[in-house]
Amino acid sequence: MRKLVLIIVLIAVIIISGCVSQQGKTKESSKLDVFAQCLTEKGVKMYGSITCSICARERELFGSSFRYIEEIECHPRGKNPQTELCLKKDIKKTPTWILERDGVEIKRLEGYQTFETLSEFSGCPFEGK
């Protein structure tokens, strides 16, 4: 009987900890969604390349929230390439983050960027993890 109670308690602990863990991920994901959406609303675009490992790290940093980031593909073999636009914008390395208003470049950052740096760059508030 004691063994059965112990097993039930262990199963309950595992189930509860799994639920708490998922809630944390949902809140974190929700914060990142809001942050990523703000970046796009402010006119921030990431010029990247399918062959760029740093770009891949940026995508991983945002996780599923990256779907809200406007990414311009600069590599001609990437999905929906905009190579001419990248040349016109004088993209020398990827990723390059550009803040634009009405099609006019305000400022840019090159290379890997943290949430904090992108927050300062864009004016979008970021509530840390």
C-alpha positions in Angstrom: 0.0 0.0 0.0 2.8 2.4 0.9 4.5 1.6 -2.4 1.3 2.4 -4.3 0.9 5.8 -2.5 4.6 6.6 -3.2 4.1 5.8 -6.9 1.0 8.0 -7.1 2.8 10.9 -5.4 5.7 10.6 -7.8 3.4 10.6 -10.8 1.5 13.6 -9.5 4.8 15.5 -9.0 6.0 14.7 -12.5 2.6 15.8 -14.0 2.6 19.0 -12.0 6.2 19.9 -12.8 5.5 19.3 -16.5 2.5 21.7 -16.4 4.5 24.4 -14.6 7.3 24.0 -17.1 5.0 24.4 -20.0 3.3 27.5 -18.5 6.8 29.1 -18.2 7.5 28.5 -21.8 4.2 29.9 -22.9 4.8 33.1 -20.9 8.3 33.4 -22.3 7.1 32.7 -25.8 4.3 35.3 -25.4 6.8 38.0 -24.3 9.0 37.2 -27.3 6.0 37.3 -29.6 5.2 40.8 -28.4 8.8 41.9 -28.7 9.2 40.4 -32.2 5.9 42.0 -33.3 7.1 45.4 -32.0 10.3 45.2 -33.9 8.4 44.7 -37.1 5.9 47.4 -36.3 8.8 49.8 -35.7 10.3 49.0 -39.1 13.1 46.7 -38.1 14.2 44.1 -40.7 16.8 41.4 -40.6 18.7 41.0 -43.8 20.0 37.4 -43.7 21.2 34.5 -45.7 20.3 30.8 -45.7 24.0 30.0 -45.6 24.7 32.3 -42.6 25.3 30.4 -39.3 25.0 33.6 -37.3 21.5 34.2 -38.9 20.6 30.7 -37.8 21.6 31.6 -34.2 19.4 34.7 -34.3 16.5 32.6 -35.5 17.1 30.1 -32.7 17.3 32.9 -30.2 13.8 34.0 -31.1 12.5 30.5 -31.4 8.9 30.3 -32.7 8.6 34.1 -32.3 10.9 34.6 -35.2 7.9 34.2 -37.5 7.0 37.8 -36.6 10.4 39.1 -37.7 10.6 40.5 -41.2 13.6 38.7 -42.7 15.0 39.6 -46.1 16.8 36.7 -47.8 19.9 37.9 -49.5 21.3 34.6 -50.8 20.1 33.8 -54.4 19.4 30.2 -53.5 17.4 31.0 -50.4 13.6 30.9 -50.2 12.2 34.1 -51.8 15.6 35.7 -52.4 15.7 39.5 -52.6 19.4 39.7 -53.8 18.9 42.9 -55.7 17.4 44.7 -52.6 20.3 43.5 -50.5 22.8 44.9 -53.1 20.8 48.2 -53.2 20.9 48.4 -49.4 24.6 47.7 -49.5 24.4 44.6 -47.2 28.0 43.6 -46.7 27.5 40.9 -44.0 24.6 39.0 -42.6 22.7 39.4 -40.4 22.3 43.1 -40.8 19.4 44.6 -38.9 18.0 47.8 -40.4 15.5 50.2 -38.9 13.6 51.9 -41.7 10.8 54.5 -41.7 8.8 55.0 -44.9 11.5 53.1 -46.8 14.3 55.4 -45.5 17.1 53.8 -43.4 17.4 55.3 -40.0 20.2 53.1 -38.6 21.7 49.6 -38.9 23.4 46.9 -36.8 25.6 44.2 -38.3 26.2 40.8 -36.8 24.6 38.8 -34.0 22.4 41.0 -31.7 21.0 40.3 -28.3 17.4 41.1 -27.2 18.8 43.9 -25.1 20.7 45.5 -28.1 17.7 45.1 -30.4 15.5 46.7 -27.7 17.8 49.8 -27.4 18.1 49.9 -31.2 14.4 49.9 -31.9 12.8 51.4 -28.8 10.8 48.2 -28.3 10.7 47.2 -24.6 12.1 43.8 -23.8 11.2 42.1 -20.5 14.1 39.8 -19.8 13.7 36.1 -19.3 
